[in-house]
Amino acid sequence: MRKLLGFMGLMGLMGLLPVEPLMPIKPSQHVLAQDTNRLSLHIDGSTFFIDNEYFGDRISGYTLPGFVLQPKVEWWLGGGLTLQGGVHWLYYWGARDYPATTAYGAYPVYDSVARPVHLLPWLQAEYRFTPQLKLVLGCLNAYHHHLPMPMYNPELGIVGDPETGFELNYSSRLLDMDIWTDWREYIWDRSPVPERFTAGASGELRFDIANGWGAVYVPLHFVVQHEGGQNMSVDHNINNNFNGATGLGMRIQWRSNIYTEFSCRAFWYHQHGNAAVPFSNGWGLYPEIIFHPNSHWSLAASYWQGKDFVPLLGSWHFSSLSANTPGLTFDRTRVVMLYANWGDPVALKSHYLRLYCTLYHYLPSTGTFADGATREYGHRNQLAFGAVLSFFPNIKLH
């Protein structure tokens, strides 16, 4: 069980689960007394091929073939303090240069600002107050923070830049809570760009079912993206966008490696000061069922119905705005999602191979263009599939 919990934590770190993990992601095991002053080398990474066959006026298709690597040295100082230092390297097959990335841009737009390599520092300090409570400063471990797919696109866990800021994480049998801030744009005096950061809180309150049959849980998610700041030397507009969700779920454990999960979440969107978004409030409803018939397979089905909803970090399939046609909005967004994943859980200590396929079926809707013209959209299928090979060797140095 301890190996499985650690593996699920790694899966969350690398962003490899398009559906919300069925088991809560636990923090790393508490450092033991004999581990004081221990030095080790971690080489976490993935090589991936992701093909998104999307067509139409909602979202364009794209392919993500590449490699991401995080070599880092970890120093356990004792007293609950751990330091990490290394680099984060992203490489796309065939890429000769890299455009300047925007905040959370999984597929950034090419522009004149190019770099020959996408290499970022990895620096982290972790202080564990108790086995349940820890503080992280610098690069953050948890990419998706237990956020469901309409609030977090799992591709960002692979190709997105590391989150940088602070994170307060609490994990117990009854409650998991994650509070964080991710600083995306630092500003100097007279900076021509505003400061930008994302903050959020995500948690789950669980109640065990008698006789070990599973648990009932109440999820709560909140994300805000802020743009502006207090630098008055340059005139910056202050924009705030909010996503939130709550609901109810149940996990039924049939056997040790066979379980089913049912959940339903209600979502909301609100924006203040962002004239680029044509609506201020929106909502969505997201029932989902996930089935694990054995340790290899994961199957899921979900339905999304939303109106005037904008996913700040989530998949654009659930948005009421078009991703590829400026000014195009949809009166409603209704999507049926079917998902299948196969993974080899045998070599959990060194590597993990995962193959997946997702089918999105759009139900009819009406689109309104920037000039006021309308168009009726019928049924449409979109397909995404990929292969991800992750590796995570750990070498003790001292």
C-alpha atoms as one frame of an Amber mdcrd trajectory, in Angstrom:
protein
   0.000   0.000   0.000   2.834   2.422   0.830   4.379   1.843  -2.624   1.021
   2.424  -4.284   0.426   5.682  -2.399   3.869   6.885  -3.354   3.222   5.947
  -6.969  -0.057   7.862  -7.030   1.765  10.865  -5.637   4.278  10.634  -8.470
   1.488  10.319 -11.008   0.033  13.534  -9.670   3.437  15.200  -9.868   3.962
  14.278 -13.495   0.344  14.984 -14.426  -0.295  11.602 -15.947  -3.946  11.085
 -15.008  -6.550  12.694 -17.302  -9.178  11.798 -14.707  -8.946  12.732 -11.079
  -6.876  10.204  -9.117  -9.104   7.771  -7.240  -6.802   7.600  -4.236  -5.865
  10.792  -2.426  -2.348  11.967  -3.176  -0.324  11.698   0.003   2.754  13.773
   0.815   6.100  12.030   0.879   6.758   9.825   3.881   8.023  11.574   7.000
  11.819  11.652   7.138  13.067   9.179   9.726  15.752   9.960  12.290  18.319
   7.791  10.522  17.761   9.764   7.295  19.159  12.963   8.826  21.867  14.559
   6.654  21.123  12.188   3.792  21.985  13.260   0.244  20.402  11.659  -2.828
  20.022  12.238  -6.564  16.551  12.064  -8.143  16.098  11.923 -11.924  12.387
  12.326 -12.608  11.196  12.559 -16.184   8.932  11.407 -18.988   9.141  10.839
 -22.689   5.747  11.286 -24.335   3.750  11.308 -27.556   0.341  12.986 -27.249
  -1.886  13.317 -30.322  -5.040  15.444 -30.033  -7.183  15.011 -33.158  -9.456
  18.041 -32.691 -11.348  19.755 -35.524 -13.873  22.559 -35.821 -14.390  26.021
 -34.361 -14.031  25.084 -30.687 -10.425  23.921 -30.468  -7.691  23.039 -32.950
  -5.782  19.801 -32.851  -2.100  19.568 -31.940   0.597  17.022 -31.217   2.991
  17.017 -28.260   6.003  14.735 -28.860   8.871  15.286 -26.490  10.855  14.726
 -23.356  10.838  16.361 -19.935  13.594  15.840 -17.380  14.052  16.941 -13.756
  17.444  15.935 -12.331  17.763  17.242  -8.764  19.787  16.673  -5.629  17.826
  16.248  -2.396  19.375  16.994   0.998  17.524  15.843   4.117  18.865  18.048
   6.892  16.784  16.641   9.731  14.294  18.426  11.930  11.706  18.219   9.156
  13.745  20.289   6.632  14.509  19.087   3.090  16.261  21.048   0.319  16.257
  20.307  -3.415  18.224  21.844  -6.271  18.300  20.992  -9.970  16.879  21.897
 -13.372  13.675  21.404 -15.365  14.271  20.692 -19.047  11.527  20.410 -21.683
  12.362  19.311 -25.220   9.958  18.821 -28.144  11.086  16.474 -30.885  12.069
  18.529 -33.926  11.938  21.915 -32.164  14.724  24.349 -33.075  13.632  27.160
 -30.754  10.985  27.858 -28.132   8.572  30.803 -28.056   8.104  32.781 -24.873
   5.565  30.826 -22.857   2.415  32.375 -21.464   0.993  31.453 -18.087  -0.121
  27.824 -18.223   0.221  27.707 -22.001   0.363  23.997 -22.788   0.718  24.858
 -26.484   2.192  28.394 -26.660   1.744  30.627 -29.690   4.912  31.131 -31.709
   6.261  34.676 -31.711   9.517  36.523 -32.400  10.927  35.836 -28.926  12.734
  32.512 -29.228  15.164  30.509 -27.121  17.268  27.539 -28.276  16.361  25.465
 -25.196  13.663  25.497 -22.527  15.641  25.108 -19.304  14.480  26.372 -15.894
  15.958  26.136 -12.387  14.426  23.775  -9.841  14.836  25.026  -6.272  12.721
  23.888  -3.340  12.666  23.988   0.440  10.232  21.762   2.345   9.558  21.980
   6.064   7.421  19.328   7.717   5.753  20.504  10.924   4.120  17.137  11.586
   3.699  13.923   9.548   0.400  15.443   8.306   1.374  19.105   7.725   4.141
  20.515   5.527   5.164  23.809   3.915   6.853  24.004   0.493   8.650  27.121
  -0.779  10.038  27.448  -4.319   9.113  24.901  -6.992   5.970  22.991  -6.067
   5.461  19.232  -6.325   1.696  19.018  -6.807   0.767  20.094 -10.330  -2.965
  19.537 -10.317  -3.742  19.949  -6.571  -6.583  17.377  -6.726  -8.326  19.616
  -9.303 -10.802  17.850 -11.650 -10.342  18.040 -15.413 -12.667  21.066 -16.020
 -10.348  22.998 -13.662  -6.987  21.491 -14.667  -5.745  20.214 -18.021  -3.573
  17.140 -17.250  -1.238  17.952 -20.151   0.099  20.852 -18.099   1.591  18.355
 -15.674   3.872  17.187 -18.479   4.618  20.230 -20.677   3.758  23.099 -18.308
   6.473  25.031 -16.491   6.952  24.112 -12.817   4.764  26.021 -10.402   6.773
  28.400  -8.221   5.589  29.953  -4.979   4.442  28.383  -1.752   2.223  25.473
  -0.806   0.707  24.388   2.495  -0.389  20.762   2.465  -2.323  18.851   5.104
  -3.188  15.176   4.750  -4.960  12.872   7.194  -7.450  10.011   7.102 -10.357
  12.451   7.316  -9.138  15.521   5.408  -6.783  16.416   2.559  -6.186  20.143
   2.020  -3.838  21.946  -0.363  -3.400  25.755  -0.309  -0.940  27.325  -2.737
   0.177  30.394  -4.679   1.972  30.111  -8.016   3.808  33.310  -9.020   3.932
  33.629 -12.808   5.106  37.197 -13.490   7.396  39.201 -11.237   7.436  42.990
 -11.771  10.059  45.665 -11.201   9.453  49.360 -10.815   8.106  50.789 -14.106
   7.642  47.298 -15.495   5.590  47.353 -18.725   3.831  44.117 -17.749   1.608
  43.568 -14.698   2.285  41.021 -11.983   0.460  37.741 -12.410  -0.141  34.919
  -9.996  -2.531  32.029  -9.464  -3.744  31.038  -6.009  -6.018  28.258  -4.920
  -7.302  25.915  -2.282  -8.366  22.346  -2.956  -9.459  19.715  -0.489 -11.492
  16.643   0.240 -13.389  15.683   3.369 -13.873  11.894   3.646 -16.114   9.646
   5.704 -15.349   5.924   5.715 -18.127   3.445   4.994 -18.576   0.687   7.566
 -16.765  -2.644   7.061 -14.153  -1.106   4.766 -16.433  -0.841   1.738 -15.084
   2.546   0.727 -15.766   6.174   1.540 -18.071   9.113   0.910 -16.285  12.401
   0.261 -17.035  16.091  -0.227 -14.618  17.867  -2.610 -13.986  21.610  -2.572
 -11.898  23.474  -5.181 -11.116  27.162  -5.667  -8.730  28.926  -8.083  -8.160
  32.634  -8.740  -5.904  34.211 -11.353  -4.828  37.760 -10.546  -3.301  40.285
 -12.933  -2.359  43.810 -11.897  -0.438  44.558  -8.735   0.366  47.705  -6.785
   3.054  49.120  -9.063   1.574  52.559  -9.707   4.500  53.805 -11.835   2.786
  52.201 -14.860  -0.954  52.114 -15.435  -2.115  48.479 -15.207  -5.676  47.223
 -15.180  -6.519  44.845 -12.339  -8.181  41.656 -13.547  -9.349  38.739 -11.420
 -10.834  35.483 -12.678 -12.291  32.790 -10.440 -13.127  29.092 -10.783 -14.746
  27.059  -8.032 -16.384  23.674  -7.568 -17.935  21.468  -4.926 -20.029  18.320
  -4.902 -20.338  14.806  -3.531 -18.650  11.510  -4.321 -18.524   7.867  -3.276
 -15.789   5.298  -3.692 -16.716   1.600  -3.408 -13.937  -0.927  -2.840 -14.931
  -4.300  -4.296 -11.538  -5.964  -3.824  -8.004  -4.790  -3.107  -7.427  -3.645
  -6.709 -11.037  -3.376  -7.965 -13.046  -0.286  -7.123 -15.615   2.112  -8.558
 -16.042   5.816  -7.969 -19.087   8.008  -8.542 -19.008  11.790  -8.223 -20.910
  14.896  -9.242 -19.489  18.410  -9.029 -21.034  21.823  -9.640 -18.694  24.506
 -11.059 -18.835  28.286 -11.246 -16.906  31.030 -13.010 -16.662  34.723 -12.152
 -14.521  37.524 -13.549 -13.949  41.096 -12.477 -12.281  43.697 -14.659 -11.448
  41.525 -17.669 -13.119  43.169 -20.646 -11.777  40.451 -22.983 -14.277  37.937
 -21.563 -17.836  38.662 -22.754 -19.570  37.326 -19.620 -19.011  37.761 -15.906
 -20.571  34.625 -14.421 -20.927  31.046 -15.556 -21.620  27.547 -14.303 -21.164
  23.873 -15.119 -22.289  20.427 -13.939 -19.976  17.410 -14.135 -21.104  13.875
 -13.134 -18.455  11.172 -13.538 -18.004   7.439 -13.002 -14.594   5.740 -12.859
 -14.034   1.982 -12.795 -10.803   0.095 -12.047 -11.408  -3.563 -13.000  -7.796
  -4.511 -12.132  -4.388  -2.975 -11.492  -3.785  -2.330 -15.226  -6.970  -0.717
 -16.521  -8.841   2.480 -15.688 -12.135   3.298 -17.433 -14.157   6.489 -17.044
 -17.289   8.165 -18.399 -18.419  11.712 -17.686 -20.839  14.369 -18.888 -20.388
  18.136 -18.881 -23.083  20.751 -19.258 -22.080  24.366 -18.833 -23.021  27.918
 -19.713 -20.712  30.969 -19.817 -17.946  28.943 -18.168 -14.232  29.671 -18.681
 -11.692  27.083 -17.396  -8.704  29.005 -16.056  -6.389  25.983 -15.972  -8.784
  23.326 -17.228  -9.287  21.605 -20.533 -10.728  23.864 -23.230 -13.295  21.205
 -24.124 -15.399  22.547 -21.229 -15.176  26.225 -22.204 -17.954  28.454 -23.511
 -15.304  30.381 -25.474 -13.695  29.155 -28.661  -9.977  28.411 -28.392  -9.205
  29.069 -32.065 -11.829  31.587 -33.262 -11.579  35.005 -31.538 -14.935  36.348
 -30.345 -16.842  33.086 -30.858 -18.974  32.025 -27.888 -21.390  29.131 -27.424
 -24.815  29.318 -25.811 -24.122  26.057 -23.981 -21.429  23.411 -23.868 -22.429
  19.763 -23.574 -19.734  17.098 -23.795 -19.754  13.331 -23.194 -16.277  11.956
 -22.377 -15.202   8.297 -22.536 -11.722   7.418 -21.328  -9.569   4.282 -21.179
  -6.107   3.945 -19.690  -3.711   1.008 -19.529  -0.679   1.106 -17.280   1.986
  -1.347 -16.195   2.247  -1.106 -12.396   4.985  -3.727 -12.026   8.118  -1.573
 -12.060   6.914   1.200  -9.769  10.356   1.888  -8.343  12.068   2.753 -11.625
   9.599   3.460 -14.436   5.965   3.375 -15.548   4.423   2.977 -19.020   0.984
   4.376 -19.706  -1.240   4.239 -22.838  -4.547   6.102 -22.999  -7.360   7.127
 -25.337 -10.118   9.704 -24.771 -13.232  10.292 -26.871 -15.068  13.631 -26.603
 -18.565  13.830 -28.088 -19.991  17.348 -28.452 -23.762  17.708 -28.391 -25.487
  20.392 -30.534 -25.088  24.065 -29.628 -25.395  27.545 -31.125 -22.314  29.709
 -31.670 -22.293  33.510 -31.832 -19.420  35.254 -33.643 -17.887  38.634 -32.804
 -19.949  40.364 -35.525 -23.222  38.976 -34.120 -23.677  36.239 -36.732 -24.807
  32.846 -35.425 -24.208  29.277 -36.509 -25.721  25.966 -35.472 -23.243  23.232
 -34.520 -24.292  19.597 -34.564 -22.832  16.425 -33.092 -19.052  16.110 -33.359
 -16.480  13.600 -32.101 -12.956  14.529 -31.027 -10.243  12.001 -30.201  -7.090
  12.170 -28.073  -4.585   9.400 -27.448  -1.057   9.101 -26.226   1.789   7.137
 -24.717   3.850   8.282 -21.745   6.887   6.501 -20.340   7.894   7.922 -16.954
  11.024   7.131 -15.000  12.083   8.108 -11.498  15.362   6.545 -10.345  16.753
   7.521  -6.954  20.497   7.277  -6.213  21.797   7.627  -2.670  24.888   9.877
  -2.602  25.586  10.064   1.129
